[in-house]
Amino acid sequence: MQKNYLILAHKNPQQLTRMIKALDNGNSKFFIHLDAKTPIEPFTAQLQDEHIIFIPERVRCIWGDFSIVLATIHLMEAAAKAQSKGFFILMSGQDYPIKPIAQLDAFLEENAHCDFIDYLPLEQKWKPKMVKDKLAHYHILHSETRGDSNCYAPFSCSSLFQKGRTLWHLLKGRLSLQNFKKLCQLPQREAPFAQQYAGSQFWAFSENTFYDVLSYIQKHRKELELYYQYTSSPDEVYFHSILLNLKEEGRKIILKNQLTYVNYFRKNNIFLTEDFEKLTSAKEQFFARKFDMEIDAIILDRLDKLEINK
C-alpha cells in the first residue's frame, strides 16, 4: 500500500530522522513542512533521499493559529503536485509508529475506501462559551507565544459587557490599537457551513477523498481563509468541516476513527516507557503522539523492536 506522510515538524532533527526510518518500508513518500522559525540545514543534512521532500513553502507556525492550516494545505498541494497515490496521512514530527508497518499496510488494504478522522458536531465537542468563541467571535493573536490570544465579539455587534472587556484589554495594553481598529471594522461572522465539525488535528485520507478535499479547498480558498483565519485552533475544525459537508452533499465517504493515539489529559501529552503496553494494545491505531527522545528515548527503542520482532 502506497503511503504519503504529510509531516508538520518544528524541532529535533534526530527524532524526525528516527521516525521516518521507522515508518519507511520502501513504499512511502514523506512530505515535510518545517516551521519557518526553525533552521532547515540540520534536518536536510540527515534526510537526503528522493522520496523525502522538504516543501519550499514554509510558514511561521503559531499554536492555535490559521498558520497550521496553511502549512497543512501546502503539504497537501506538494503531494498532489508529485501526483501521489494511495493513502495520505497527516502527522507531527513527534509522532511514532506503535505497530509494525506490515500491520498498517494490511489494515489499509482492508479499508482502502475508508477515511480516518476524529470528529463531532462542533457544539458537542466543547462547552457553550468555547463554541461561541469558535463560531461568532474573532480570535486575535497578541504575540507568537503559545496561548497569548483572546476571542472578541466584533465591536459594532457586541454587548455592553463585551465592549467593556475589549476596551479594558485595550487600555491595559493587552489588545493593540491596530487590532482594536480591526475589531471595529469587522462584521458579524458568517460561517461557510451550516454545520461545522471538530476533532483531533490528525487524519488519514484515502486517495479519492484527499483529492476531493483539496479540490474543495482550492475552489473555495478565499472564503474559507477569510473565516477560519479568525477561528481559534482552526486545524481542529477546518478539514473536519470540509470533509463532513462533502459527505453530506452525497460524496461516498466512509469514516472511521483516527489512526493516531493521543492523550490530551497528561502533562505535555508526552508518552513515556511506562506507556508501552497501553500504546501497543490500542486497537486500530498505528501511531501515537507525542514523544520526545530527549525526555525518554527508551520508549522509542522498545517500539522499534516491534518492527524487528513482527
Secondary structure, 3 states (H helix, E strand, C coil): CCEEEEEEECCCHHHHHHHHHHHCCCCEEEEEEECCCCCCHHHHCCCCCCCEEECCCCCCCCCCCCHHHHHHHHHHHHHHHCCCCCEEEEEECCEEECCCHHHHHHHHHHCCCEEECCCEEHHHHCCHHHHHHHHHCEEEECCCCCCCEEEECCHHHCCHHHHHHHHHHHHCCCCCHHHHHHHHHCCCCCCCCCCCEECCCCCEECHHHHHHHHHHHHHCHHHHHHHHCCCCCHHHCHHHHHHHHHHHCCCCCEEECCCEEECCCCHHHCCCHHHHHHHHCCCCCCEEECCCCCCCCHHHHHHHHHHHCC
